[in-house]
Amino acid sequence: MGIEWLKPGAVFGSILYALIGVVVFWLSFVIIDKITPYNLWEEIVEKQNVALGIVVGAMSLGISIIVAAAVHG
């Protein structure tokens, strides 16, 4: 396995796929936030809803695993 991962094409590709993954994750989170009947940020931060925080955390992990699998191929 040498130093092939240091080539500019590999570094640029990694950065590009990372940015695409972050954008897809952010968009999916915003869509899920919009379709829920209440404001997630207000419920978790201001009202200290721990159960909702756990559900949103699990949802975020699930979305990130799906995005990573899609980007990885």
C-alpha positions in Angstrom: 0.0 0.0 0.0 2.7 2.8 -0.4 1.9 6.5 -0.3 -0.8 6.4 -3.0 -3.2 8.2 -0.6 -1.0 11.3 -0.7 -1.6 11.9 -4.4 -3.4 15.2 -5.0 -6.3 13.3 -6.8 -6.9 11.1 -3.8 -6.8 14.0 -1.3 -9.1 16.1 -3.5 -11.5 13.2 -3.9 -11.6 12.6 -0.2 -12.3 16.2 0.6 -15.0 16.4 -2.1 -16.8 13.2 -0.9 -16.6 14.4 2.7 -18.2 17.7 1.7 -20.9 15.9 -0.3 -21.6 13.7 2.7 -21.9 16.6 5.1 -24.2 18.5 2.7 -26.5 15.4 2.2 -26.5 14.8 6.0 -27.4 18.4 6.7 -30.2 18.5 4.0 -31.7 15.3 5.3 -31.6 16.6 8.9 -33.3 19.9 7.9 -36.0 18.0 6.0 -36.7 15.8 9.0 -36.7 18.8 11.3 -39.3 20.5 9.0 -41.7 17.5 8.8 -41.8 17.0 12.6 -44.7 18.8 14.3 -42.5 20.7 16.7 -39.1 22.6 16.8 -36.4 20.0 17.6 -33.9 22.6 18.9 -36.4 24.2 21.3 -37.6 20.8 22.6 -34.0 19.4 23.2 -32.2 22.6 24.4 -34.8 24.7 26.1 -37.2 22.1 27.4 -34.5 19.5 28.1 -36.3 16.7 26.4 -33.8 13.9 26.9 -35.9 11.2 25.2 -36.2 13.3 22.0 -32.4 14.0 22.2 -31.7 10.3 22.2 -34.1 9.7 19.3 -32.5 12.6 17.3 -29.0 11.3 18.1 -30.0 7.8 16.9 -31.5 9.3 13.7 -28.4 11.3 13.1 -26.2 8.2 13.4 -28.5 6.3 11.0 -28.5 9.0 8.4 -24.7 9.3 8.7 -24.2 5.6 8.2 -26.5 5.6 5.1 -24.7 8.6 3.7 -21.3 7.0 4.3 -22.3 3.8 2.7 -23.7 5.7 -0.3 -20.5 7.7 -0.7 -18.3 4.8 -0.2 -20.1 2.7 -2.8 
